[in-house]
Amino acid sequence: MPDSRPQPPPPSSSVPDPAPLLLCGARLADGRTVDVRLGGGRIEAVGTAGSLTAAGAFTGTRVDLTGYLLLPAPAEPHAHADTALSADAGGPVPCAAEDVQRRATEAALLQLGYGATALRAHVRVGDVKGLGALAAVLRARRALRGLTELSVVAVPRVLTGVAGADGLAMLREALRMGACVVGGCPDLDPDPAGYAEAVLEVAGEHGRPVDLHTDAADPRRLARFAAMAGGLRPGVALGPCGGLGRLPAEVASRAADRLAAAGMTVVCLPQGGCTGVDRRGTAPVRLLRAAGVRVAAGSGALRDAANPVGRGDPLDTAYLLASRHGLRPEDAYDTVGASARAVLGLPEVRVEAGFPAELLAVRAERLAGALSSAYSRVVVHRGRVVVRTSAVREFCDSPVAGEAGLPRQGRGEAG
């Protein structure tokens, strides 16, 4: 039998083991100020500030994180690599291989800069595009190894009827090429239940996880999905499921119970939907979590036709869940952190010895502050710093700024 566990892309042999790294003076979410020593892509030790540098025992690189909050790095569970950054195209999305690869690479690096060291990208296969866009995104994935982990979802349009035969062949070929996840949009097929059944069959053949686009506005259809997918390993994710939020509370509650019983994950998109799925509303995250459904959250469209102002920032996503949907900051961050990593089949990250060195440092004292105004960031992937973002705000020379002790612009600078 094939190994049903989701496998991350193998590390590139061209990426050397990172040098030892010491993160100094970082604040943890529990309020402690610590030093964190990294080596071999993992966290080797966590100690009180100054304890890991005593007697000059450490000889590697040190990074001063005084004033920063250190968190497990977030992940992006729902991106669209083939259409990202295409909002200004002024017509059909350019689908030449070099265009797709460039946009996919730029989008992944943009999201890495925000802190997402792993992302799952949906790529359409079939129709006029064939497998060209998928091949381009796979090339981007290879080029990005060592910087970020990019897993690819193959998304066919039609899988039932006469036209479905070509779609199924294309889907199987996409998996042979290197797609990691079986995806799709059952809502767009003439036979949504048959589409979902075909996806689950192909996923079972190859031992791959499933990630389906659905608005989830039809509770009977959702119940059929749950019945078909119940217990399937390595797992089934549905998103963005905004239609669940438009159902009567009692109906939505029963649907949530079915999803929980089937062990399915809902990936919501607080920033808006994506191509082919209704953008209205966000899945009822509190109701789903109360029912025991794992809820992850993604960015969805990244400056494409579905959302021309979409951002790829996981902290923005968590902020919206906290501000609009009433989640505690810790629960909101879980949707883009631990739960998002679980959807991608990645190991858990904690700021403790032995865990993967996938970390995000943001200039903030507490998590709530990080979700609202975390501009300066340091991103660590596989034990090395891969991105630094520094934001400096200065106020014009004025009595108010002087009395408050605020940083002021120097003379001759634009006001």
NUPA-492267 format. One record per residue (C-alpha): y, z, x; residue number from 1. Coordinates in nm, 2 decimals. Each point is the difference from the previous one (the first is absolute). Last residue first. Layout:
pt Y:Y Z:Z X:X marmi:NUM .
...
% end
This chain:
pt Y:6.64 Z:0.57 X:0.73 marmi:415 .
pt Y:-0.07 Z:-0.24 X:0.28 marmi:414 .
pt Y:0.00 Z:0.16 X:0.34 marmi:413 .
pt Y:0.32 Z:0.02 X:0.21 marmi:412 .
pt Y:-0.01 Z:0.38 X:0.02 marmi:411 .
pt Y:-0.34 Z:0.15 X:-0.02 marmi:410 .
pt Y:-0.18 Z:0.05 X:-0.33 marmi:409 .
pt Y:-0.07 Z:0.36 X:-0.10 marmi:408 .
pt Y:-0.31 Z:0.22 X:-0.01 marmi:407 .
pt Y:0.06 Z:0.27 X:-0.27 marmi:406 .
pt Y:0.12 Z:0.35 X:0.10 marmi:405 .
pt Y:0.11 Z:0.07 X:-0.36 marmi:404 .
pt Y:0.36 Z:0.07 X:0.11 marmi:403 .
pt Y:0.01 Z:-0.32 X:0.20 marmi:402 .
pt Y:-0.14 Z:-0.22 X:-0.28 marmi:401 .
pt Y:0.26 Z:0.14 X:-0.24 marmi:400 .
pt Y:0.29 Z:-0.04 X:0.24 marmi:399 .
pt Y:-0.09 Z:-0.37 X:0.05 marmi:398 .
pt Y:-0.14 Z:-0.22 X:0.27 marmi:397 .
pt Y:-0.25 Z:-0.23 X:-0.17 marmi:396 .
pt Y:-0.36 Z:0.13 X:-0.06 marmi:395 .
pt Y:-0.30 Z:-0.09 X:0.22 marmi:394 .
pt Y:-0.35 Z:-0.07 X:-0.11 marmi:393 .
pt Y:-0.27 Z:-0.07 X:0.25 marmi:392 .
pt Y:-0.35 Z:-0.14 X:-0.10 marmi:391 .
pt Y:-0.27 Z:-0.02 X:0.26 marmi:390 .
pt Y:-0.32 Z:-0.19 X:-0.07 marmi:389 .
pt Y:-0.29 Z:0.02 X:0.25 marmi:388 .
pt Y:-0.32 Z:-0.20 X:-0.03 marmi:387 .
pt Y:-0.34 Z:-0.01 X:0.18 marmi:386 .
pt Y:-0.02 Z:0.35 X:0.15 marmi:385 .
pt Y:-0.35 Z:0.04 X:0.12 marmi:384 .
pt Y:-0.30 Z:0.19 X:-0.12 marmi:383 .
pt Y:-0.17 Z:-0.26 X:-0.21 marmi:382 .
pt Y:0.32 Z:-0.06 X:-0.19 marmi:381 .
pt Y:0.31 Z:0.22 X:0.03 marmi:380 .
pt Y:0.32 Z:-0.07 X:-0.19 marmi:379 .
pt Y:0.33 Z:0.17 X:0.08 marmi:378 .
pt Y:0.26 Z:0.00 X:-0.27 marmi:377 .
pt Y:0.37 Z:0.04 X:-0.06 marmi:376 .
pt Y:0.10 Z:-0.09 X:-0.36 marmi:375 .
pt Y:-0.17 Z:0.27 X:-0.20 marmi:374 .
pt Y:0.25 Z:0.06 X:-0.29 marmi:373 .
pt Y:-0.17 Z:0.09 X:-0.33 marmi:372 .
pt Y:-0.37 Z:0.01 X:0.08 marmi:371 .
pt Y:0.06 Z:0.18 X:0.33 marmi:370 .
pt Y:0.22 Z:0.26 X:-0.17 marmi:369 .
pt Y:-0.28 Z:0.09 X:-0.24 marmi:368 .
pt Y:-0.24 Z:0.01 X:0.29 marmi:367 .
pt Y:0.20 Z:0.27 X:0.19 marmi:366 .
pt Y:0.22 Z:0.02 X:0.31 marmi:365 .
pt Y:0.07 Z:-0.37 X:0.04 marmi:364 .
pt Y:0.01 Z:-0.27 X:0.27 marmi:363 .
pt Y:-0.33 Z:-0.17 X:-0.07 marmi:362 .
pt Y:-0.31 Z:0.01 X:0.22 marmi:361 .
pt Y:-0.29 Z:-0.22 X:-0.12 marmi:360 .
pt Y:-0.35 Z:0.04 X:0.14 marmi:359 .
pt Y:-0.33 Z:-0.17 X:0.04 marmi:358 .
pt Y:-0.17 Z:0.19 X:0.29 marmi:357 .
pt Y:-0.34 Z:0.02 X:-0.16 marmi:356 .
pt Y:-0.12 Z:0.36 X:-0.06 marmi:355 .
pt Y:-0.17 Z:0.21 X:0.26 marmi:354 .
pt Y:0.27 Z:0.27 X:0.04 marmi:353 .
pt Y:0.21 Z:0.04 X:-0.31 marmi:352 .
pt Y:0.30 Z:-0.19 X:-0.15 marmi:351 .
pt Y:-0.23 Z:-0.14 X:-0.27 marmi:350 .
pt Y:-0.12 Z:-0.35 X:-0.05 marmi:349 .
pt Y:-0.30 Z:-0.10 X:-0.22 marmi:348 .
pt Y:-0.21 Z:-0.29 X:0.11 marmi:347 .
pt Y:0.07 Z:-0.35 X:-0.13 marmi:346 .
pt Y:-0.17 Z:-0.16 X:-0.30 marmi:345 .
pt Y:0.32 Z:-0.18 X:-0.10 marmi:344 .
pt Y:0.00 Z:0.19 X:-0.33 marmi:343 .
pt Y:-0.05 Z:0.32 X:0.19 marmi:342 .
pt Y:0.31 Z:-0.08 X:0.22 marmi:341 .
pt Y:0.21 Z:-0.04 X:-0.32 marmi:340 .
pt Y:-0.13 Z:0.33 X:-0.13 marmi:339 .
pt Y:0.08 Z:0.19 X:0.32 marmi:338 .
pt Y:0.35 Z:-0.15 X:0.05 marmi:337 .
pt Y:0.18 Z:-0.22 X:-0.26 marmi:336 .
pt Y:-0.14 Z:0.20 X:-0.30 marmi:335 .
pt Y:0.00 Z:0.32 X:0.20 marmi:334 .
pt Y:0.37 Z:-0.03 X:0.05 marmi:333 .
pt Y:0.06 Z:0.03 X:-0.37 marmi:332 .
pt Y:-0.23 Z:0.30 X:-0.02 marmi:331 .
pt Y:0.19 Z:0.18 X:0.28 marmi:330 .
pt Y:0.34 Z:-0.10 X:-0.15 marmi:329 .
pt Y:-0.11 Z:0.15 X:-0.33 marmi:328 .
pt Y:-0.05 Z:-0.27 X:-0.26 marmi:327 .
pt Y:0.25 Z:-0.03 X:-0.29 marmi:326 .
pt Y:-0.02 Z:-0.37 X:-0.08 marmi:325 .
pt Y:0.34 Z:-0.12 X:0.08 marmi:324 .
pt Y:0.12 Z:0.20 X:0.30 marmi:323 .
pt Y:-0.34 Z:0.09 X:0.15 marmi:322 .
pt Y:-0.17 Z:-0.33 X:-0.06 marmi:321 .
pt Y:0.31 Z:-0.19 X:0.10 marmi:320 .
pt Y:0.03 Z:0.20 X:0.33 marmi:319 .
pt Y:-0.37 Z:-0.08 X:0.08 marmi:318 .
pt Y:0.07 Z:-0.37 X:-0.03 marmi:317 .
pt Y:0.31 Z:0.03 X:0.21 marmi:316 .
pt Y:-0.19 Z:0.20 X:0.26 marmi:315 .
pt Y:-0.26 Z:-0.28 X:0.01 marmi:314 .
pt Y:0.27 Z:-0.25 X:0.10 marmi:313 .
pt Y:-0.09 Z:-0.37 X:-0.07 marmi:312 .
pt Y:0.30 Z:-0.08 X:-0.20 marmi:311 .
pt Y:0.03 Z:-0.23 X:-0.30 marmi:310 .
pt Y:0.34 Z:-0.16 X:-0.05 marmi:309 .
pt Y:-0.13 Z:-0.34 X:-0.10 marmi:308 .
pt Y:-0.27 Z:0.15 X:-0.23 marmi:307 .
pt Y:-0.25 Z:-0.24 X:-0.14 marmi:306 .
pt Y:0.16 Z:-0.30 X:0.18 marmi:305 .
pt Y:-0.04 Z:0.16 X:0.34 marmi:304 .
pt Y:0.18 Z:0.28 X:0.18 marmi:303 .
pt Y:-0.31 Z:0.22 X:0.05 marmi:302 .
pt Y:-0.20 Z:0.00 X:-0.32 marmi:301 .
pt Y:-0.23 Z:0.30 X:-0.03 marmi:300 .
pt Y:0.13 Z:0.31 X:0.17 marmi:299 .
pt Y:-0.31 Z:0.21 X:-0.04 marmi:298 .
pt Y:-0.12 Z:0.33 X:-0.16 marmi:297 .
pt Y:-0.33 Z:0.17 X:0.00 marmi:296 .
pt Y:-0.14 Z:0.19 X:-0.30 marmi:295 .
pt Y:-0.35 Z:0.15 X:0.01 marmi:294 .
pt Y:-0.10 Z:0.07 X:-0.36 marmi:293 .
pt Y:-0.07 Z:0.36 X:-0.09 marmi:292 .
pt Y:0.13 Z:0.00 X:-0.35 marmi:291 .
pt Y:0.31 Z:0.19 X:0.10 marmi:290 .
pt Y:0.06 Z:-0.26 X:0.27 marmi:289 .
pt Y:-0.01 Z:-0.28 X:-0.26 marmi:288 .
pt Y:0.23 Z:0.18 X:-0.24 marmi:287 .
pt Y:0.25 Z:0.07 X:0.29 marmi:286 .
pt Y:-0.01 Z:-0.35 X:0.12 marmi:285 .
pt Y:0.06 Z:-0.18 X:-0.33 marmi:284 .
pt Y:-0.01 Z:-0.35 X:0.15 marmi:283 .
pt Y:0.35 Z:-0.14 X:0.06 marmi:282 .
pt Y:0.21 Z:-0.20 X:-0.23 marmi:281 .
pt Y:0.05 Z:-0.37 X:-0.08 marmi:280 .
pt Y:-0.09 Z:-0.23 X:0.29 marmi:279 .
pt Y:-0.28 Z:-0.19 X:-0.19 marmi:278 .
pt Y:-0.25 Z:-0.14 X:0.25 marmi:277 .
pt Y:-0.03 Z:-0.35 X:0.14 marmi:276 .
pt Y:0.23 Z:0.05 X:0.30 marmi:275 .
pt Y:0.08 Z:0.36 X:0.07 marmi:274 .
pt Y:0.11 Z:0.32 X:-0.17 marmi:273 .
pt Y:0.30 Z:0.22 X:0.05 marmi:272 .
pt Y:0.11 Z:0.27 X:0.25 marmi:271 .
pt Y:-0.23 Z:0.26 X:-0.16 marmi:270 .
pt Y:-0.30 Z:-0.21 X:0.08 marmi:269 .
pt Y:-0.32 Z:0.19 X:-0.11 marmi:268 .
pt Y:-0.34 Z:-0.02 X:0.18 marmi:267 .
pt Y:-0.26 Z:0.15 X:-0.24 marmi:266 .
pt Y:-0.33 Z:0.11 X:0.15 marmi:265 .
pt Y:-0.34 Z:-0.02 X:-0.17 marmi:264 .
pt Y:-0.26 Z:0.27 X:0.01 marmi:263 .
pt Y:-0.16 Z:-0.12 X:-0.33 marmi:262 .
pt Y:0.05 Z:0.34 X:-0.16 marmi:261 .
pt Y:0.37 Z:0.00 X:0.11 marmi:260 .
pt Y:0.06 Z:-0.34 X:-0.15 marmi:259 .
pt Y:-0.16 Z:0.10 X:-0.33 marmi:258 .
pt Y:0.21 Z:0.32 X:-0.02 marmi:257 .
pt Y:0.31 Z:-0.21 X:0.07 marmi:256 .
pt Y:-0.08 Z:-0.23 X:-0.29 marmi:255 .
pt Y:-0.05 Z:0.29 X:-0.23 marmi:254 .
pt Y:0.34 Z:0.14 X:0.11 marmi:253 .
pt Y:0.17 Z:-0.34 X:-0.05 marmi:252 .
pt Y:-0.13 Z:-0.02 X:-0.36 marmi:251 .
pt Y:0.12 Z:0.35 X:-0.07 marmi:250 .
pt Y:0.34 Z:-0.07 X:0.15 marmi:249 .
pt Y:0.06 Z:-0.32 X:-0.19 marmi:248 .
pt Y:-0.01 Z:-0.29 X:0.24 marmi:247 .
pt Y:0.31 Z:-0.12 X:0.19 marmi:246 .
pt Y:-0.07 Z:0.20 X:0.31 marmi:245 .
pt Y:-0.35 Z:-0.15 X:0.03 marmi:244 .
pt Y:0.17 Z:-0.34 X:0.01 marmi:243 .
pt Y:0.14 Z:0.07 X:0.34 marmi:242 .
pt Y:-0.35 Z:-0.02 X:0.14 marmi:241 .
pt Y:0.12 Z:-0.11 X:0.35 marmi:240 .
pt Y:-0.28 Z:-0.01 X:0.09 marmi:239 .
pt Y:-0.37 Z:0.06 X:0.00 marmi:238 .
pt Y:-0.21 Z:0.12 X:0.29 marmi:237 .
pt Y:-0.38 Z:-0.01 X:0.03 marmi:236 .
pt Y:-0.22 Z:0.18 X:0.25 marmi:235 .
pt Y:-0.23 Z:-0.02 X:0.30 marmi:234 .
pt Y:-0.21 Z:0.04 X:-0.21 marmi:233 .
pt Y:-0.04 Z:-0.07 X:-0.37 marmi:232 .
pt Y:-0.04 Z:0.32 X:-0.20 marmi:231 .
pt Y:0.15 Z:-0.14 X:-0.32 marmi:230 .
pt Y:0.11 Z:-0.36 X:0.05 marmi:229 .
pt Y:-0.15 Z:-0.15 X:-0.32 marmi:228 .
pt Y:0.08 Z:0.29 X:-0.23 marmi:227 .
pt Y:0.35 Z:0.04 X:0.15 marmi:226 .
pt Y:0.07 Z:-0.37 X:-0.05 marmi:225 .
pt Y:-0.13 Z:0.01 X:-0.36 marmi:224 .
pt Y:0.23 Z:0.30 X:-0.07 marmi:223 .
pt Y:0.29 Z:-0.19 X:0.14 marmi:222 .
pt Y:-0.07 Z:-0.29 X:-0.23 marmi:221 .
pt Y:-0.01 Z:0.24 X:-0.30 marmi:220 .
pt Y:0.32 Z:0.17 X:0.12 marmi:219 .
pt Y:0.20 Z:-0.33 X:0.01 marmi:218 .
pt Y:0.33 Z:0.06 X:0.19 marmi:217 .
pt Y:-0.17 Z:0.05 X:0.33 marmi:216 .
pt Y:0.26 Z:-0.22 X:0.18 marmi:215 .
pt Y:-0.27 Z:-0.12 X:0.23 marmi:214 .
pt Y:-0.03 Z:-0.10 X:0.36 marmi:213 .
pt Y:-0.34 Z:0.08 X:0.14 marmi:212 .
pt Y:-0.11 Z:0.16 X:0.33 marmi:211 .
pt Y:-0.37 Z:0.00 X:0.08 marmi:210 .
pt Y:-0.17 Z:0.15 X:0.31 marmi:209 .
pt Y:-0.25 Z:-0.20 X:0.20 marmi:208 .
pt Y:-0.38 Z:0.02 X:0.03 marmi:207 .
pt Y:-0.04 Z:-0.38 X:0.02 marmi:206 .
pt Y:-0.23 Z:-0.06 X:-0.29 marmi:205 .
pt Y:0.15 Z:0.30 X:-0.20 marmi:204 .
pt Y:0.35 Z:-0.14 X:0.04 marmi:203 .
pt Y:-0.12 Z:-0.34 X:-0.12 marmi:202 .
pt Y:-0.15 Z:0.16 X:-0.31 marmi:201 .
pt Y:0.30 Z:0.22 X:-0.06 marmi:200 .
pt Y:0.23 Z:-0.30 X:0.01 marmi:199 .
pt Y:-0.23 Z:-0.20 X:-0.24 marmi:198 .
pt Y:0.00 Z:0.29 X:-0.25 marmi:197 .
pt Y:0.37 Z:0.04 X:0.02 marmi:196 .
pt Y:0.04 Z:-0.37 X:-0.08 marmi:195 .
pt Y:-0.25 Z:0.02 X:-0.29 marmi:194 .
pt Y:0.20 Z:0.28 X:-0.15 marmi:193 .
pt Y:0.33 Z:-0.19 X:0.04 marmi:192 .
pt Y:-0.14 Z:-0.32 X:-0.16 marmi:191 .
pt Y:0.29 Z:-0.25 X:-0.02 marmi:190 .
pt Y:0.11 Z:0.13 X:0.35 marmi:189 .
pt Y:0.35 Z:0.12 X:0.05 marmi:188 .
pt Y:-0.06 Z:0.37 X:-0.09 marmi:187 .
pt Y:-0.30 Z:0.00 X:0.24 marmi:186 .
pt Y:0.24 Z:-0.02 X:0.29 marmi:185 .
pt Y:-0.20 Z:0.01 X:0.33 marmi:184 .
pt Y:-0.12 Z:0.19 X:0.30 marmi:183 .
pt Y:-0.31 Z:0.03 X:0.22 marmi:182 .
pt Y:0.10 Z:0.19 X:0.32 marmi:181 .
pt Y:-0.04 Z:-0.06 X:0.37 marmi:180 .
pt Y:0.09 Z:-0.36 X:0.03 marmi:179 .
pt Y:-0.15 Z:-0.13 X:0.33 marmi:178 .
pt Y:-0.10 Z:-0.36 X:-0.03 marmi:177 .
pt Y:-0.33 Z:0.08 X:-0.16 marmi:176 .
pt Y:0.19 Z:0.19 X:-0.27 marmi:175 .
pt Y:0.22 Z:-0.29 X:-0.06 marmi:174 .
pt Y:-0.30 Z:-0.23 X:-0.03 marmi:173 .
pt Y:-0.15 Z:0.22 X:-0.27 marmi:172 .
pt Y:0.33 Z:-0.02 X:-0.19 marmi:171 .
pt Y:0.03 Z:-0.38 X:0.03 marmi:170 .
pt Y:-0.35 Z:-0.04 X:-0.13 marmi:169 .
pt Y:0.08 Z:0.23 X:-0.29 marmi:168 .
pt Y:0.32 Z:-0.19 X:-0.08 marmi:167 .
pt Y:-0.17 Z:-0.33 X:0.01 marmi:166 .
pt Y:-0.26 Z:0.12 X:-0.25 marmi:165 .
pt Y:0.27 Z:0.15 X:-0.22 marmi:164 .
pt Y:0.14 Z:-0.34 X:-0.10 marmi:163 .
pt Y:-0.31 Z:-0.06 X:-0.22 marmi:162 .
pt Y:0.03 Z:0.34 X:-0.17 marmi:161 .
pt Y:0.09 Z:0.32 X:0.18 marmi:160 .
pt Y:0.15 Z:0.09 X:0.34 marmi:159 .
pt Y:0.36 Z:-0.11 X:-0.04 marmi:158 .
pt Y:0.30 Z:0.11 X:0.22 marmi:157 .
pt Y:-0.17 Z:0.12 X:0.33 marmi:156 .
pt Y:0.16 Z:0.30 X:0.19 marmi:155 .
pt Y:-0.15 Z:0.07 X:0.34 marmi:154 .
pt Y:0.12 Z:0.34 X:0.12 marmi:153 .
pt Y:0.09 Z:0.03 X:0.37 marmi:152 .
pt Y:0.01 Z:0.31 X:0.22 marmi:151 .
pt Y:0.29 Z:0.04 X:0.25 marmi:150 .
pt Y:-0.02 Z:0.29 X:0.25 marmi:149 .
pt Y:0.32 Z:0.04 X:0.20 marmi:148 .
pt Y:0.14 Z:-0.04 X:0.35 marmi:147 .
pt Y:-0.32 Z:-0.02 X:0.21 marmi:146 .
pt Y:-0.11 Z:-0.29 X:-0.21 marmi:145 .
pt Y:0.29 Z:-0.20 X:-0.13 marmi:144 .
pt Y:-0.10 Z:-0.34 X:0.14 marmi:143 .
pt Y:-0.34 Z:0.02 X:-0.16 marmi:142 .
pt Y:0.15 Z:0.09 X:-0.33 marmi:141 .
pt Y:0.25 Z:-0.29 X:0.02 marmi:140 .
pt Y:-0.29 Z:-0.24 X:0.06 marmi:139 .
pt Y:-0.17 Z:0.15 X:-0.31 marmi:138 .
pt Y:0.32 Z:-0.06 X:-0.19 marmi:137 .
pt Y:0.00 Z:-0.37 X:0.10 marmi:136 .
pt Y:-0.37 Z:-0.05 X:-0.09 marmi:135 .
pt Y:0.06 Z:0.16 X:-0.34 marmi:134 .
pt Y:0.30 Z:-0.23 X:-0.07 marmi:133 .
pt Y:-0.21 Z:-0.31 X:0.09 marmi:132 .
pt Y:-0.30 Z:0.10 X:-0.21 marmi:131 .
pt Y:0.07 Z:-0.24 X:-0.29 marmi:130 .
pt Y:0.37 Z:0.00 X:-0.06 marmi:129 .
pt Y:-0.01 Z:-0.25 X:-0.29 marmi:128 .
pt Y:-0.22 Z:0.23 X:-0.21 marmi:127 .
pt Y:-0.23 Z:0.22 X:0.21 marmi:126 .
pt Y:0.09 Z:0.32 X:0.18 marmi:125 .
pt Y:0.29 Z:0.24 X:-0.07 marmi:124 .
pt Y:0.06 Z:0.27 X:0.26 marmi:123 .
pt Y:0.02 Z:0.37 X:-0.07 marmi:122 .
pt Y:0.10 Z:0.21 X:0.31 marmi:121 .
pt Y:-0.13 Z:0.35 X:0.06 marmi:120 .
pt Y:0.21 Z:0.20 X:0.25 marmi:119 .
pt Y:-0.04 Z:0.23 X:0.29 marmi:118 .
pt Y:0.26 Z:0.17 X:0.23 marmi:117 .
pt Y:0.25 Z:0.03 X:-0.28 marmi:116 .
pt Y:0.29 Z:0.18 X:0.16 marmi:115 .
pt Y:0.32 Z:-0.18 X:-0.11 marmi:114 .
pt Y:-0.01 Z:-0.21 X:0.31 marmi:113 .
pt Y:-0.36 Z:-0.08 X:-0.08 marmi:112 .
pt Y:0.12 Z:-0.14 X:-0.33 marmi:111 .
pt Y:0.23 Z:-0.24 X:0.18 marmi:110 .
pt Y:-0.27 Z:-0.09 X:0.25 marmi:109 .
pt Y:-0.24 Z:-0.09 X:-0.28 marmi:108 .
pt Y:0.27 Z:-0.21 X:-0.18 marmi:107 .
pt Y:0.09 Z:-0.18 X:0.32 marmi:106 .
pt Y:-0.36 Z:-0.09 X:0.07 marmi:105 .
pt Y:-0.07 Z:-0.11 X:-0.35 marmi:104 .
pt Y:0.32 Z:-0.21 X:0.00 marmi:103 .
pt Y:-0.08 Z:-0.17 X:0.33 marmi:102 .
pt Y:-0.37 Z:-0.06 X:-0.10 marmi:101 .
pt Y:0.10 Z:-0.15 X:-0.33 marmi:100 .
pt Y:0.26 Z:-0.23 X:0.15 marmi:99 .
pt Y:-0.23 Z:-0.12 X:0.28 marmi:98 .
pt Y:-0.28 Z:-0.08 X:-0.25 marmi:97 .
pt Y:0.23 Z:-0.20 X:-0.23 marmi:96 .
pt Y:0.03 Z:0.18 X:-0.34 marmi:95 .
pt Y:0.37 Z:0.00 X:-0.05 marmi:94 .
pt Y:0.05 Z:0.18 X:-0.33 marmi:93 .
pt Y:0.11 Z:-0.25 X:-0.27 marmi:92 .
pt Y:0.38 Z:-0.01 X:-0.05 marmi:91 .
pt Y:0.31 Z:0.16 X:0.14 marmi:90 .
pt Y:-0.19 Z:0.15 X:0.30 marmi:89 .
pt Y:0.23 Z:0.31 X:-0.01 marmi:88 .
pt Y:-0.27 Z:0.22 X:-0.17 marmi:87 .
pt Y:-0.26 Z:-0.09 X:0.26 marmi:86 .
pt Y:-0.01 Z:0.33 X:0.20 marmi:85 .
pt Y:-0.36 Z:0.07 X:-0.11 marmi:84 .
pt Y:-0.19 Z:-0.28 X:-0.18 marmi:83 .
pt Y:-0.32 Z:-0.02 X:0.22 marmi:82 .
pt Y:0.00 Z:0.36 X:0.11 marmi:81 .
pt Y:0.00 Z:0.16 X:-0.34 marmi:80 .
pt Y:-0.01 Z:0.38 X:0.04 marmi:79 .
pt Y:-0.21 Z:0.27 X:-0.18 marmi:78 .
pt Y:-0.15 Z:0.30 X:0.19 marmi:77 .
pt Y:0.29 Z:0.05 X:0.25 marmi:76 .
pt Y:-0.09 Z:0.30 X:0.22 marmi:75 .
pt Y:0.19 Z:0.32 X:0.09 marmi:74 .
pt Y:-0.01 Z:0.17 X:0.34 marmi:73 .
pt Y:-0.11 Z:0.36 X:0.00 marmi:72 .
pt Y:0.33 Z:0.19 X:0.02 marmi:71 .
pt Y:0.23 Z:0.14 X:0.27 marmi:70 .
pt Y:0.35 Z:0.12 X:-0.12 marmi:69 .
pt Y:0.26 Z:-0.07 X:0.27 marmi:68 .
pt Y:0.28 Z:0.22 X:0.12 marmi:67 .
pt Y:-0.14 Z:0.04 X:0.35 marmi:66 .
pt Y:-0.25 Z:-0.29 X:0.04 marmi:65 .
pt Y:0.04 Z:-0.03 X:0.38 marmi:64 .
pt Y:-0.26 Z:-0.25 X:0.12 marmi:63 .
pt Y:-0.19 Z:0.08 X:0.32 marmi:62 .
pt Y:-0.20 Z:-0.25 X:0.21 marmi:61 .
pt Y:-0.29 Z:0.13 X:0.20 marmi:60 .
pt Y:-0.02 Z:0.28 X:0.26 marmi:59 .
pt Y:-0.09 Z:0.30 X:-0.21 marmi:58 .
pt Y:-0.10 Z:0.33 X:0.17 marmi:57 .
pt Y:0.35 Z:0.06 X:0.13 marmi:56 .
pt Y:-0.05 Z:0.38 X:-0.01 marmi:55 .
pt Y:0.06 Z:0.00 X:-0.38 marmi:54 .
pt Y:0.04 Z:-0.34 X:-0.16 marmi:53 .
pt Y:-0.25 Z:0.05 X:-0.28 marmi:52 .
pt Y:0.15 Z:0.34 X:-0.11 marmi:51 .
pt Y:0.36 Z:-0.12 X:-0.02 marmi:50 .
pt Y:0.00 Z:-0.03 X:-0.38 marmi:49 .
pt Y:-0.30 Z:0.17 X:-0.14 marmi:48 .
pt Y:-0.32 Z:-0.20 X:0.04 marmi:47 .
pt Y:-0.18 Z:-0.31 X:-0.12 marmi:46 .
pt Y:-0.27 Z:-0.15 X:0.21 marmi:45 .
pt Y:-0.19 Z:-0.33 X:0.06 marmi:44 .
pt Y:0.13 Z:-0.21 X:-0.28 marmi:43 .
pt Y:-0.17 Z:-0.34 X:0.02 marmi:42 .
pt Y:0.05 Z:-0.34 X:0.14 marmi:41 .
pt Y:-0.15 Z:0.08 X:0.34 marmi:40 .
pt Y:0.25 Z:0.28 X:0.06 marmi:39 .
pt Y:0.27 Z:0.17 X:-0.21 marmi:38 .
pt Y:0.15 Z:0.35 X:0.06 marmi:37 .
pt Y:0.21 Z:0.15 X:-0.28 marmi:36 .
pt Y:0.27 Z:0.26 X:0.06 marmi:35 .
pt Y:0.09 Z:0.22 X:-0.29 marmi:34 .
pt Y:0.27 Z:0.14 X:-0.23 marmi:33 .
pt Y:-0.16 Z:0.15 X:-0.31 marmi:32 .
pt Y:0.15 Z:-0.05 X:-0.35 marmi:31 .
pt Y:-0.31 Z:-0.10 X:-0.19 marmi:30 .
pt Y:0.10 Z:-0.37 X:0.00 marmi:29 .
pt Y:0.00 Z:0.01 X:0.38 marmi:28 .
pt Y:0.31 Z:0.01 X:0.22 marmi:27 .
pt Y:-0.02 Z:-0.18 X:0.33 marmi:26 .
pt Y:0.10 Z:0.17 X:0.33 marmi:25 .
pt Y:-0.17 Z:-0.23 X:0.24 marmi:24 .
pt Y:-0.23 Z:-0.30 X:-0.06 marmi:23 .
pt Y:-0.22 Z:-0.03 X:0.31 marmi:22 .
pt Y:-0.16 Z:-0.33 X:0.09 marmi:21 .
pt Y:-0.30 Z:-0.09 X:0.22 marmi:20 .
pt Y:-0.01 Z:-0.37 X:0.08 marmi:19 .
pt Y:-0.13 Z:-0.23 X:-0.27 marmi:18 .
pt Y:-0.33 Z:-0.17 X:0.05 marmi:17 .
pt Y:0.06 Z:-0.36 X:0.07 marmi:16 .
pt Y:0.05 Z:-0.27 X:-0.27 marmi:15 .
pt Y:-0.16 Z:-0.33 X:0.12 marmi:14 .
pt Y:-0.34 Z:0.10 X:-0.13 marmi:13 .
pt Y:0.14 Z:-0.01 X:-0.35 marmi:12 .
pt Y:-0.12 Z:0.27 X:-0.22 marmi:11 .
pt Y:-0.24 Z:-0.10 X:-0.28 marmi:10 .
pt Y:0.15 Z:-0.05 X:-0.34 marmi:9 .
pt Y:-0.06 Z:0.30 X:-0.22 marmi:8 .
pt Y:-0.34 Z:0.03 X:-0.16 marmi:7 .
pt Y:-0.06 Z:0.09 X:-0.36 marmi:6 .
pt Y:-0.33 Z:0.17 X:-0.05 marmi:5 .
pt Y:-0.26 Z:-0.20 X:-0.18 marmi:4 .
pt Y:-0.22 Z:-0.08 X:0.31 marmi:3 .
pt Y:-0.21 Z:-0.29 X:-0.12 marmi:2 .
pt Y:-0.35 Z:0.07 X:-0.12 marmi:1 .
% end
